[in-house]
Amino acid sequence: MKPVHVIGGGLAGSEAAWQLARAGVPAVLHEMRPIRATDAHKTDRFAELVCSNSFRSDDAEYNAVGLLHAEMRRMGSLILSSADGHTVPAGGALAVDRDGFSEAVHAAIEAEPLITIERGEIAGLPPEDWDSVIVATGPLTSPALAEAIRALSGEDALAFFDAIAPIVHKDSVDFSKAWFQSRYDKVGPSGDGSDYINCPFSKDEYLAFLDALAKAEKTEFKEWEANTPYFEGCLPIEVMASRGVDTLRYGPMKPVGLRDPNTGRRPWAVMQLRQDNALGTLYNMVGFQTKLKHGEQVRVFRMIPGLENAEFARLGGLHRNTFLNSPRLLDGTLRLKAMPRLRFAGQITGCEGYVESAAVGLITGRIAAAERQGRSLVLPPPTTAIGALIAHITGGADAATFQPMNVNFGLFPPITTSVRGRERKRLLSQRALADLDTWLGATKAAA
């Protein structure tokens, strides 16, 4: 049996190759690192996490991404099983030891006899004799391949900037000011209700911090990058601060559900740190993506109460993400209309987030496997989280205004009931899992 070629060893590509192998179809996984490096990656391992270590909420009853976690677990996701095996405390979120997680994915891929690993850049369109290709090159697609896709599609690829948050050494945090607590003391995977380090601001400290953010020296963009928009779900901290005095304290620095044990009161604002590795020695500054220059980051972030002597394991950074106008360029099974032998997966399709990227990789792997075996695969219904996400990026979104999207309950077909709020979410989740189980049963019977 001819192999399916998967380009890109990130979360989506790793998941796609894994699903192909699970279905008995050989895969060739192409990864250009370490032969060609990227601006964001540090290793040559598969599924390296370059931004946050959080897979966001693990609540499958009231949160759409938590529901997506549950669906992917039922579908045999390598990414979710590896994440579940390397959790770190994060309140109600699923967060991982980034090294342990990527090492687990890497080891599984290397040990799978139906997956062949090839290192090196695919510069331009894949060879013509590759009749089935999954392009999962993510937001850091090599320039040569991106340009070939752009020329083939006859339309400019869209792009946005994505920012990375700094990581702090825990032993450099001043716990005479900072304390451990999850919002509302919420307990989640591997957590105990005190999973975040909280750094409190008084009103004066907060205003001084905003002023420093505004005046700090920032990364300058090239002229062609000047009009590239940010993804709204991952804005640099200084961009959020520029939108108004209260933007941060109603956003990532909101103090709700927290009480400073030193004062017994809720602070004016709070900067939270989330555990980033299994040892608990490194903590990620939640929501503090930034384009500040490195020296300015150290100066300004040491104004945060509790971080006056902070030591940084990694400073923040900024990189340019590339994605397709998928509703216009891709068909319902994520194939490029202009060249159907190319199928796309992950962030390049315009989904946003680790879990969403892996979910699209999971589906493309299953679709490609079915095609190779001479059978068709009915996609998961749009009442499921994974089905709703696929439906959105392949036609549910308006092509004229298409932007990256996280999974959310707004993508789901409505339920025929007047209930709202949490009860509506619960019913949507309940329907999704029931419909997914029905779909999985039908898929297994048809295989």
Number of C-alpha atoms within 10 A of each C-alpha: 8 12 21 25 25 31 30 30 28 26 31 36 34 28 33 39 35 30 26 28 22 16 16 14 23 23 25 19 24 23 24 20 19 15 11 12 14 15 11 15 15 13 15 17 20 24 25 23 22 14 20 24 25 25 19 20 22 22 19 19 19 21 21 27 26 24 28 28 28 20 22 22 15 14 17 15 22 24 26 25 16 19 24 17 13 21 25 27 27 28 27 23 23 26 30 28 23 24 18 18 27 24 16 22 25 19 12 16 23 14 10 14 10 20 23 17 15 12 16 14 19 16 14 14 14 18 9 8 7 13 15 22 23 27 27 31 29 25 21 19 20 19 12 14 18 22 17 14 21 15 12 14 19 10 13 14 17 18 23 19 20 24 24 25 24 26 24 24 17 21 14 16 21 16 16 9 16 22 21 18 22 24 19 13 18 17 18 20 18 19 20 16 19 19 26 25 24 28 25 26 24 14 12 10 16 23 14 15 18 21 16 17 21 14 11 16 15 16 12 11 10 8 7 7 13 9 11 14 15 17 18 14 13 19 21 25 21 22 17 18 19 15 10 10 14 17 16 23 18 12 12 18 23 19 23 15 12 21 18 19 13 10 8 9 10 17 18 17 25 26 24 26 24 26 28 27 22 18 9 15 14 22 24 28 23 19 23 25 24 25 27 23 16 17 11 17 21 19 13 19 19 16 19 20 23 22 20 16 16 20 17 18 14 15 20 21 21 19 16 17 21 23 25 28 26 27 22 19 19 24 17 16 19 25 23 21 16 14 12 15 17 22 24 27 33 33 29 28 30 29 27 21 22 23 25 28 25 29 32 29 31 30 27 31 30 25 22 28 28 19 12 19 13 9 13 16 17 13 18 22 19 19 24 29 32 29 21 22 25 27 23 23 28 23 16 14 18 15 15 9 7 18 22 21 21 18 24 15 22 9 22 23 13 11 13 6 8 6 11 10 8 12 12 17 19 18 16 24 26 16 14 25 21 13 17 22 16 13 17 15 11 12 15 8 8 11 11
